């Protein structure tokens, strides 16, 4: 690894990793090493490498492997969520014990069960991620979701202005310069970043998770 790249990774480690690392990222649950959420815009693409301008201002180089999963993020709305839908939601706690959604993403049936559970997340300070099946959906009284997962349940308030998206199977044709992504990566001992999964915005969508 050249000196410039070592400096780049070291800068990312100091500035962003503390806020980005979480032990329970659903998309990288089975990956070894340090798990990091990287959010930004693709600035370069080659068959095995992505260059990304991170939202916090850094530029990073991320390796791709044959196991890197790519998913498409498309716009959705509350009407796309039904009882039995499998969803994920980054949220923050409220005083009454419920959660207030920061975003909601809807999985297709073939991805039901992905990251099932409730865990800390890194979108904002104090946020969590809940993945599970929708039990009740009340849209007449504050858009409240009841999300059930193995071993628990959360009630999640979805404000009108919270982004709702579909998370669909995708491929590397989505990875183009200018596309906004959220990628969960591992960092090796030498600082190399390797993508475990990438959620790429389709048709100009910015992944909100």
SULNORRA-V749018 format. One record per backbone hydrogen bond with DSSP energy under -1.0 kcal/mol. NH is the residue of the N-H (numbers start at 1). CO is the residue of the C=O. E is the energy in kcal/mol with one decimal. If there is no record, write none. Layout:
nh=<NH,NH>
co=<CO,CO>
e=<E,E>
This chain:
nh=<6,7,8,9,10,11,12,13,14,15,16,17,20,21,29,31,34,36,38,40,41,42,43,44,46,50,51,52,53,54,55,57,60,62,63,64,68,69,71,72,73,74,76,80,81,84,85,87,88,89,91,92,94,97,99,100,101,102,103,104,105,106,107,111,112,114,116,117,119,121,127,128,129,130,131,132,133,134,135,138,144,145,146,147,148,149,152,154,156,157,158,162,165,166,167,168,170,174,175,176,178,179,181,182,183,184,185,186,187,188,191,194,195,196,197,198,199,200,201,202,205>
co=<2,3,4,5,6,7,8,9,10,11,12,12,16,17,26,28,187,185,183,181,53,179,51,51,49,62,44,60,41,58,39,54,52,50,193,48,65,196,198,168,200,166,164,77,78,134,82,132,105,130,128,100,98,94,155,92,157,90,90,163,88,165,86,108,109,111,113,131,129,127,124,91,119,89,117,87,148,85,146,144,138,156,136,154,133,152,149,147,145,99,143,159,104,74,106,72,70,171,172,174,42,176,40,199,38,197,36,194,34,192,188,186,63,184,184,69,182,71,180,73,202>
e=<-2.3,-2.4,-2.3,-2.9,-2.5,-2.4,-2.1,-2.8,-2.2,-2.5,-2.6,-1.5,-1.3,-2.4,-1.1,-1.5,-1.0,-2.8,-3.0,-2.1,-2.2,-2.7,-3.2,-1.4,-2.3,-2.9,-2.7,-2.6,-3.0,-3.0,-3.0,-2.6,-2.7,-3.1,-3.1,-2.8,-1.3,-2.0,-3.0,-2.6,-2.6,-2.0,-2.3,-2.0,-1.5,-3.1,-2.7,-2.7,-2.6,-1.7,-2.1,-2.2,-2.7,-1.8,-2.7,-3.1,-3.4,-3.6,-1.4,-1.9,-2.9,-2.9,-2.6,-2.0,-1.4,-2.0,-1.5,-2.6,-2.2,-2.3,-2.0,-2.5,-3.1,-1.8,-2.9,-2.3,-2.5,-3.0,-3.3,-2.6,-2.4,-3.1,-2.5,-3.2,-3.2,-2.3,-2.3,-2.3,-3.3,-3.6,-2.7,-1.6,-2.5,-3.2,-2.9,-3.1,-2.0,-1.8,-1.4,-1.3,-3.0,-2.1,-2.9,-2.1,-2.9,-1.9,-2.7,-2.3,-1.4,-2.4,-2.1,-2.3,-2.9,-2.9,-1.4,-2.7,-3.1,-3.2,-3.1,-2.6,-1.1>
